[in-house]
Amino acid sequence: MIQVEKLSYGFPAKDLYNEVSFTLEMGQHCAFIGSNGAGKSTLVDMMIHPDKYLYDGKIIKDERCRIGYASQFVVRDKEQECTVFEYLSERFVENQQATAAVCEEMAAAEDAEPLFEKYQALLDAFEAMDGEHYENNIRKQLYSAGMRELEETRVSQLSGGEYKLLQIMREMLLSPNLLVLDEPDVFLDFENLNRLCQLINGYDGTLLVVTHNRYLLNHCFNKILHLENGDIQEYDGSYTEYRSAQLKEKLKCKRQSMEDQEEIERTEKMVDILRKRATILVNPVIGSAVNAKQTQLDRLRARQIKAPFVELCEPMIELPAVEVETGQPILSITDYHASFDENLLEQIHFELLAGEKVAIVGANGTGKTTLMRDILKNNHPSIHIRENTSYGCLSQLQGENIDETKTVYQVMENVGFETRESIRAYLGSYCLEGDTLKQKVSQLSGGEKNLLQIAMIAHTNAELLILDEPTSHLDIYAQMALERAISDYKGAVLMVSHDFYLVANCADYVLLIEDNTIRRMRTRSFRKMVYDKYFDQKYLEIDKKKQELEANITAAFKKNELNTVEKLCDRLEALSAE
């Protein structure tokens, strides 16, 4: 299908790949994972458009290989008045119309031979897309995604999540040899995430999916490509199996590293003793012994280089250390109304107390972000933020909070840092390191931009955090770090999120938007609603236990309690097999 051999590539400010190799075989559903900024989207673009890049190595694919692509960024034409079925039919109908036009030209031409090649190409393309059965295939695809009832709905009436799924279905229907999906889950609500999972699992073709979504990773893939520190790990199997193997390899390397460190310390002492003797006695035997021991020491140190897939960059997020007087209202909303498109939020009333953490949850297109923006403006008559309250915000539209024409250094200087050394030290804990700091914000990945926003918030004294889809684009390690930071934060949090884990693990209660208004529900009731309507309860409960075990494994690693790590890894493997 596609083979990459010893590929090396980078930007002037950053090397991305160092002789990476991997293969994608026919029919595989492959998840492409890696830390924020590792270069996943760039590598995908290189595979699709190799002629755009100057690189070392080979990207080998058949000339007839057709690659489909669905971007993480979807812009919709609000004036589009065709139905869902008509929209999914467009490329097939265009082919039929082009074929009919060529036939008319051939019938009128004195010499039809030059047109025959064009005619044959259109027929071949139609056959490759299974165009003969496209109407049935569209209906099957809609049924598979649980969207059969939307067949005659106008595209302009769809939610953003539904429209995003439509883009993916449209590419799937064209039957490419390889379909690439770049973060298809970002901003999808629970219902649409479930639909996406069904679409992926029902697809017979070859898939390469860039994703950080834990639910998709655990349910949809039989191959993992993991990009870290310029290298790629290729693993045939599920994400759960890969993660278990990865932790065991880390344990093995850690034990070897500790043994090496002990040997290094012994050898360093021996080198010091021999050097002291060599300064007192002029003896060639002692000099040779010093050189031999120094060579041994150098080899031991070289062997200690960290494996790129074992020692991963995990952000150390610490939100503002504030002390608040709990129980006092910090945000009040009374009789709030808002209109957007054709929907309305009506008679919204709620109060957020200091120290409370609350999640606003609702389907795509129900007005969550509209409400959050009005809160941030703080000039709506129905919205009141307590006087003198310091608050910080994170926007899903990252350019709203950061001037993307500035470098990372310039952005951090604007929030109060005086030296580049202090910026490097601070952002290093957010895995924003090295030449990344010299780049313009516009050149960062989506995950890196979110980490930068979080780092800026953490440098304030905010008593209230207003977060709109804070885990979007973040890699798994950053997601878990943010969950821990929000749990430890003493101030108030109001967040919009479709991330079940973030809501279930961090929110004191949920504000559910449905039927154009908001109702308050306990987090426990929210979990039950999700279990009943969207996801399997047993899976989510097991996954929560797995996350707790992984957190305990991380803590045991930091304490070098390797026997404990081994026992916890065995428990994790047994739990994953259930």
MARGU-220948 format. One record per residue (C-alpha): residue in one letter; x, y, z. Coordinates in pm, whole numbers, plus 50000, padded with zeros to 5 digits. Layout:
# residues N
AXYZ...
END
This chain:
# residues 578
M500005000050000I502385027450127Q505945022850246V508155049150410E511885041650425K514505060650626L512645093750595S514355124450740Y512865159350735G512695190950941F512175228450947P514975253850993A513965256851359K513185220151427D514105185251305L510975163551282Y512015129051157N515295110151166E515335080350927V511825068251014S510395037550840F506955021250844T504435003550621L500675006450582E499044974550453M495724970250276G492714969350510Q494494981450825H492845006351058C495885024951192A495955050951472F498705077051441I499605090151787G502335111751940S503015141852158N501825176452058G504135191451798A505805158351711G504955163351342K502025139951278S500035163251050T503175172650856L504035136050794V500485129350676D500755158450430M504115145250306M502525111650229I499715128350034H501825155349862P505465143049860D506385166749574K505855196849804Y508765186850030L512535182850014Y513415152650226D515865123850256G514625088050224K511725073250029I507925075050027I506855045849809K503305042949682D501655029849369E501025056649105R497375046249100C497055048849480R494205072849559I494415089649900G491375105950058Y491715132150330A489365147550585S490805177650768Q490395185451137F489285220251028V485915221550853V484455253650710R480845251850604D479005272350345K476025284950546E474115291450223Q474315255150113E470715245050049C471105209649914T469985179750119V472355155650294F471705129150027E472325154049746Y475535165849912L476895130349945S475885123549582E477635154149435R480865138249313F479045108549163V476575131048983E479435153348861N481145122448714Q477935111648540Q477405146548398A481025148548276T480705114148117A477475124247939A479125156147812V482085136647669C479665112447501E477915141847332E481275155447217M482245121147081A478935118146893A479445152046725A483195148646661E484585137146329D487495120846512A486385107146852E489705090046925P491245119247129L488145119747354F488115082547419E490955084247675K489065110847872Y485885089747853Q487715058747976A489285077948266L485835089348381L484505053748359D487495040448557A487025066948826F483315058948852E484065021848885A486765028049148M484175047149356D481655018749312G479525044949141E477075019149007H475735014649362Y476345049349504E472735055849610N472565023449810N476035029849953I475005064550074R471965050650252K474055022550406Q476605048150527L473925070050684Y472355039650849S475745027950981A476305061951143G472805063451289M471975093451068R469395077650836E466745102750942L468915131650814E468825120350450E466455148050338T467675174250588R469215205850445V472985207150498S472625242750631Q470485229050918L473105204251044S475135209951359G478895214751326G479495178951447E477025164051199Y478615183750916K482065171251016L480825135150999L479365142950658Q482855152350532I484215119050652M481335099450496R481825118250169E485475107250154M484645071450256L482065068549975L484755076349717S486535043849818P490135056949821N492985031949861L493925050350180L491745074150380V493465098350619L491455114350900D493205142551090E491775145451444P488225137151331D486935136551691V487795172551786F484715191551919L482335162151856D479615157152116F478985122652266E476395112552007N478565122551712L481665106551864N479705074051889R478655078251524L482285083851425C483285051951604Q480615032751411L481745048151081I485375038351139N484545002951247G482144998250955Y484675010050695D486274982150488G489135002850345T492535012950481L492545040750740L495215062750895V493695083451177V495525110451373T493815110951711H494305116052084N490805103852173R490965075752428Y487575061552334L488465058451964L491935044852042N490465017052255H487725007452008C488725012751647F492275002851553N494404972051485K497704990151426I499515018351606L502075042851467H503665062751748L505795093051658E508105106851928N511405125751927G511945121251554D511395083551551I508415060551483Q507355029451670E505265005351461Y502994981351651D500534955951511G497764953051767S495324973851968Y496175005652158T495544987952490E498064960852400Y500564986952283R500255007452602S500794976452817A503874966452614Q505175002152636L504995002953016K506754969353043E509514981852815K509835012953032L510194990653339K512874970253165C514775001653059K514435017053404R515964986553569Q518774986253316S519305023553371M519565019153748E522084991053704D524025012753458Q523975042053702E525425020553979E528145008253741I528815044353628E529265055853987R531675027054061T533625034253743E533745071853814K535275064854156M537835041553998V538745067853732D539195094254005I541465071054207L543555062353903R543875098953798K545125108354145R547715080554129A548735091253781T549465126753908I551735112854182L553485084953992V554725087053636N553695052053532P552515042753179V550545013153318I548465036253535G547945059953240S546685031353024A544375020253304V542935055653330N542275056552954A540665022052959K538375030753249Q537455064253089T536505046152766Q534355021952968L532705051453146D531955068852814R530315037352681L528155033752990R526995069952962A526205066052591R524075035552668Q522015056652907I520395076652622K516635076952678A514495055552451P512125079152260F509005058552333V509785051052696E510605084952846L507785106052705C507345143252758E504495146953007P503515183053089M503675194353450I500635217253461E500045237853776L497145262253763P497225294453974A497735287954345V494865308954478E493025308854808V489305315754784E486445319555025T484245290654918G480475293054914Q480345328654784P478875335554437I481535344454181L479355343153866S475605348353837I473425344553527T469785355053542D467185351753266Y469795349352990H468565347252629A470645342252315S469965335651949F472305318851705D471355305651363E467765293751411N468095281051768L467605299252099L468815297152455E465995308552676Q465535316453044I469015305353152H469585308553527F472525295553727E475055306153988L478695295354019L480195296154367A483855302854445G485785270054433E483155251154231K484055232553913V481175230253666A480935216053315I478485228253051V477555198952829G475285197652525A474995186052167N476895203451887G475195235951788T473225242052109G474905275252201K477535265952457T480315286852302T477925316252247L477135316252619M480835314152714R481735343752490D479005365152645I480335356152992L483835366752891K482615399952748N480915406153083N478705433552942H475435414252910P472685426253147S471925390453252I475545381753339H477385393353649I480965384153750R481775393954108E483565427354127N487385426054136T487395389254037S490475379553837Y489635354553565G491435336653283C490075320152970L490975294052713S489275296052372Q488735267652126L489425294051858Q493035298151961G493685330051764E491185348751984N493505348852287I496945349752122D498445371251848E499555343351615T501945366351426K504205368451734T506795343051841V506295322152155Y509015342952323Q507195375552238V503855362152366M505385352552702E507255385552731N503865402752695V502485383752997G505325395053224F508415373553172E511575394453155T514235370553023R514395342852767E515995320253025S512955323653253I510615316752959R512575285552860A512535272553217Y508805279353258L507585265552925G509855235052952S507445220753208Y504715223952942C506805204352688L507335236152483E511075235152439G514065243252220D513525260051885T509735258451932L510065290352137K511475309151837Q508535299451615K505545321351543V502415309351721S500795303251381Q503435276351315L502585256251630S500365225551625G496835227951767G497955209952084E500965232752132K498725263452099N496425249852369L499395242352598L500595277952543Q497155291452642I497205269752956A500725281553042M499605317853009I496605311753238A498795294053494H500995325153519T498075346353642N496335348553979A492935339753830E490235329654078L487885319353795L488805299053485I486505299153181L487575270752954D486065262652613E487005227252503P490305227852698T491435192352604S490865196452229H494035188452028L495965178652345D497795145352343I496755119252599Y499505128152848A498605165152836Q494895156652879M495615136753194A497955163953326L495235190253275E492675168353454R494985165853755A495655203253750I491955212253739S491225187954024D493955204254237Y492985240154151K491285258554441G489485284754231A486235281954033V486075265653688L483355268953426M484175247153126V482505235852806S483625200852718H482705169652522D485505150652696F483715125052913Y486815118053122L487435154853199V483805160853298A483415128553498N486725132753682C486705170253751A483185185153759D481265189454085Y478105190053875V476975193953515L474855220253343L473145201653059I471845221952763E468785206452600D465465219452471N466965254652452T467595257552825I469915245153099R469265220353376R471595211253659M472485174853718R474815156353953T477985142053800R476775107453896S473515112953704F475545126153409R477605094153405K474435073153408M472975093553121V476125087952915Y476115050752996D472455047452896K472565068252577Y476055066352429F478825044452572D479145010652739Q479165013953117K481484984353176Y484064998252932L484075033053090E484335019053443I487204996053344D488925024553163K488665046353474K490385018753675K493075016253406Q493695053853429E494035051153807L496475022253768E498525041853513A498645071653751N499895048454028I502465033553790T503725068553703A504035077054074A505875044254146F508295050853860K509135084954004K509945068654339N511955040854166E509675014954330L510124990754042N508714959854214T505504979554272V505534990353907E505804954053796K502814943454009L500724972853886C501634965053523D500444929153572R497154942153715L496794966253422E497384938453171A494804916253342L492284944653349S492864951952979A492074915552898E488584917753054
END
